[in-house]
Amino acid sequence: MGEETGRRPYNSLRRMAQAHRTRTEIADAARRLFVAQGWASTTVRDVAREAGVSVPTVYATYKNKTGLVWALAESADIAADLPRQIEQLESSSDPREHLSAMAGYDRRLFERSGDLIALIREAGKTEPELADLYRQARQAADRTRVQVFSSWPDGTLRPGLDIPTAVDCYAALCNIDVYATLVAERSWSPERIEQWWGDALARELLNQRG
């Protein structure tokens, strides 16, 4: 009886580990297929075949294709190291360092998940749920910028620039299209883009008074 009882926690851990591996394998397979052949052309059966699992397993794990994309979108924040951005924001009161921290997060997000972001935006043209996902992600990013800019002392922003306009300027500079253009057409490294973003944001948003 004691031996039987002793095994149970380890069996439970094995089941948890297997379930995690299955979720990861399905998600990785879905991402490969979505990016390679597009959202509309990829079926749940395709994903199951690519992941080496049954179709019911995919449905039981993620419910449907949209559920898969939501899970992938959530994992993008993990890949971009959101905790690192938060730590950098909280460890300094310097607006320039805040801008650098946000630019660094965006660079990591686009570098590691840019293909997924482009997929969600494109699929959102015909899939309302994915359009809503993309819109929610953009709104969440804007809320972060509003929170950061609102924490600065009066007079930090360039004269005549209010917070909503500063958020718009940030979005115009730091976005997936600018990143993709500089990488694909101008052969910039991600590190160079991050540095340029930090410098450009400081010039455009901050009061440069001596």
C-alpha positions as CSV (number, residue, x, y, z in Angstrom):
1,M,0.0,0.0,0.0
2,G,2.8,2.4,0.9
3,E,4.6,1.7,-2.4
4,E,1.4,2.3,-4.3
5,T,0.7,5.6,-2.5
6,G,4.3,6.7,-3.1
7,R,3.9,6.3,-6.8
8,R,0.9,8.5,-7.1
9,P,2.5,11.9,-7.0
10,Y,5.0,10.9,-9.6
11,N,2.3,9.5,-11.9
12,S,0.5,12.8,-11.5
13,L,3.6,14.7,-12.5
14,R,4.1,12.5,-15.5
15,R,0.6,13.2,-16.6
16,M,1.1,16.9,-16.2
17,A,4.3,16.9,-18.1
18,Q,2.8,14.9,-20.9
19,A,-0.2,17.2,-21.1
20,H,2.2,20.2,-21.3
21,R,4.3,18.5,-24.0
22,T,1.1,17.8,-26.0
23,R,-0.1,21.4,-25.7
24,T,3.3,22.6,-26.8
25,E,3.5,20.2,-29.7
26,I,0.1,21.2,-31.0
27,A,0.8,24.9,-30.6
28,D,4.1,24.6,-32.4
29,A,2.5,22.6,-35.2
30,A,-0.3,25.1,-35.6
31,R,2.1,28.0,-35.8
32,R,4.2,26.3,-38.4
33,L,1.2,25.6,-40.6
34,F,-0.6,28.9,-40.0
35,V,2.5,30.8,-41.1
36,A,3.4,28.4,-44.0
37,Q,0.0,28.0,-45.6
38,G,-2.2,30.6,-44.0
39,W,-5.1,30.6,-41.6
40,A,-7.9,29.7,-44.0
41,S,-6.0,26.9,-45.6
42,T,-5.1,25.2,-42.4
43,T,-7.6,22.8,-40.8
44,V,-7.7,21.2,-37.3
45,R,-7.0,17.9,-39.0
46,D,-3.8,19.4,-40.6
47,V,-2.7,20.6,-37.2
48,A,-3.4,17.2,-35.6
49,R,-1.4,15.4,-38.3
50,E,1.5,17.8,-38.0
51,A,1.6,17.4,-34.2
52,G,1.2,13.6,-34.3
53,V,-2.0,13.6,-32.2
54,S,-5.7,12.9,-32.9
55,V,-8.2,15.5,-34.0
56,P,-10.2,15.0,-30.8
57,T,-7.0,15.8,-28.8
58,V,-6.7,19.1,-30.6
59,Y,-10.3,20.0,-29.9
60,A,-10.0,18.9,-26.2
61,T,-6.9,21.0,-25.7
62,Y,-7.7,24.2,-27.6
63,K,-11.4,23.9,-28.6
64,N,-10.8,25.2,-32.2
65,K,-8.5,27.0,-34.5
66,T,-9.3,30.4,-32.9
67,G,-8.5,29.0,-29.5
68,L,-5.1,27.9,-30.8
69,V,-4.4,31.4,-32.1
70,W,-5.4,33.0,-28.7
71,A,-3.0,30.6,-27.0
72,L,-0.2,31.5,-29.4
73,A,-0.9,35.2,-28.9
74,E,-0.6,34.8,-25.1
75,S,2.7,33.0,-25.6
76,A,4.0,35.9,-27.6
77,D,4.2,38.0,-24.4
78,I,6.2,35.3,-22.8
79,A,8.6,35.1,-25.7
80,A,9.1,38.8,-25.7
81,D,9.9,38.7,-21.9
82,L,7.2,40.9,-20.5
83,P,8.6,40.6,-17.0
84,R,11.9,42.1,-18.1
85,Q,10.1,45.2,-19.5
86,I,8.2,45.6,-16.2
87,E,11.4,45.2,-14.2
88,Q,13.1,47.9,-16.3
89,L,10.2,50.3,-16.0
90,E,10.0,49.9,-12.2
91,S,13.7,50.1,-11.6
92,S,14.1,53.6,-13.1
93,S,12.4,57.0,-13.1
94,D,14.2,58.2,-16.2
95,P,11.8,58.7,-19.2
96,R,14.5,57.9,-21.6
97,E,15.1,54.5,-19.9
98,H,11.3,53.9,-19.9
99,L,11.2,54.4,-23.7
100,S,14.2,52.2,-24.2
101,A,12.6,49.4,-22.1
102,M,9.4,49.6,-24.2
103,A,11.3,49.7,-27.4
104,G,13.3,46.6,-26.3
105,Y,10.1,44.8,-25.6
106,D,8.6,45.6,-29.0
107,R,11.8,44.6,-30.7
108,R,11.8,41.2,-29.0
109,L,8.0,40.8,-29.7
110,F,8.4,41.5,-33.4
111,E,11.7,39.5,-33.7
112,R,10.2,36.4,-32.1
113,S,6.5,36.6,-33.0
114,G,6.3,39.0,-35.9
115,D,5.1,36.2,-38.2
116,L,2.3,35.4,-35.8
117,I,1.3,39.0,-35.5
118,A,1.2,39.4,-39.3
119,L,-0.9,36.2,-39.5
120,I,-3.5,37.4,-37.0
121,R,-3.8,40.8,-38.6
122,E,-4.3,39.2,-42.1
123,A,-6.7,36.6,-40.9
124,G,-8.6,39.2,-39.0
125,K,-9.8,40.6,-42.3
126,T,-12.2,37.7,-42.7
127,E,-12.4,36.3,-39.1
128,P,-14.1,38.7,-36.6
129,E,-12.7,36.8,-33.6
130,L,-9.1,37.3,-34.8
131,A,-9.8,40.9,-35.7
132,D,-11.0,41.3,-32.1
133,L,-7.8,39.6,-30.8
134,Y,-5.6,41.9,-32.8
135,R,-7.6,45.0,-31.6
136,Q,-7.3,43.9,-28.0
137,A,-3.6,43.4,-28.3
138,R,-3.1,46.9,-29.7
139,Q,-5.4,48.4,-27.1
140,A,-3.4,46.7,-24.3
141,A,-0.2,48.1,-25.7
142,D,-1.7,51.6,-25.8
143,R,-2.8,51.3,-22.2
144,T,0.8,50.4,-21.1
145,R,2.1,53.5,-22.9
146,V,-0.6,55.7,-21.3
147,Q,0.3,54.4,-17.9
148,V,4.0,55.0,-18.4
149,F,3.6,58.5,-19.9
150,S,1.1,59.5,-17.2
151,S,3.7,58.6,-14.6
152,W,6.1,61.3,-15.8
153,P,6.3,64.7,-14.2
154,D,4.6,67.6,-15.9
155,G,6.7,69.1,-18.6
156,T,8.4,65.8,-19.6
157,L,6.6,65.6,-22.9
158,R,7.6,67.9,-25.7
159,P,5.7,71.3,-25.5
160,G,2.3,71.0,-27.2
161,L,2.3,67.2,-27.0
162,D,-0.5,65.5,-25.0
163,I,-0.5,61.9,-23.9
164,P,-2.9,60.6,-26.5
165,T,-0.8,62.1,-29.3
166,A,2.4,60.8,-27.7
167,V,0.8,57.3,-27.8
168,D,-0.1,57.8,-31.5
169,C,3.5,58.9,-32.3
170,Y,4.9,55.9,-30.4
171,A,2.6,53.5,-32.4
172,A,3.6,55.2,-35.7
173,L,7.3,54.6,-35.0
174,C,7.3,51.2,-33.2
175,N,5.2,48.8,-35.2
176,I,5.5,45.5,-37.1
177,D,5.6,47.2,-40.5
178,V,8.5,49.5,-39.6
179,Y,10.3,46.6,-38.1
180,A,9.7,44.3,-41.1
181,T,10.8,47.0,-43.6
182,L,14.0,47.7,-41.8
183,V,14.9,44.0,-41.4
184,A,13.8,42.7,-44.8
185,E,14.5,45.7,-47.1
186,R,17.2,47.7,-45.3
187,S,19.1,44.8,-43.7
188,W,19.1,46.3,-40.2
189,S,19.7,44.1,-37.3
190,P,17.1,43.9,-34.5
191,E,19.6,45.4,-32.1
192,R,20.0,48.4,-34.4
193,I,16.3,48.9,-34.7
194,E,15.9,48.8,-30.9
195,Q,18.6,51.5,-30.5
196,W,17.1,53.7,-33.2
197,W,13.6,53.4,-31.7
198,G,14.9,54.4,-28.3
199,D,16.7,57.5,-29.7
200,A,13.9,58.4,-32.1
201,L,11.2,58.2,-29.4
202,A,13.2,60.4,-27.1
203,R,13.6,63.0,-29.8
204,E,9.9,62.9,-30.8
205,L,8.3,62.7,-27.4
206,L,10.5,64.3,-24.7
207,N,11.1,67.9,-23.9
208,Q,14.7,68.6,-25.0
209,R,15.2,71.6,-22.8
210,G,18.6,71.8,-21.3
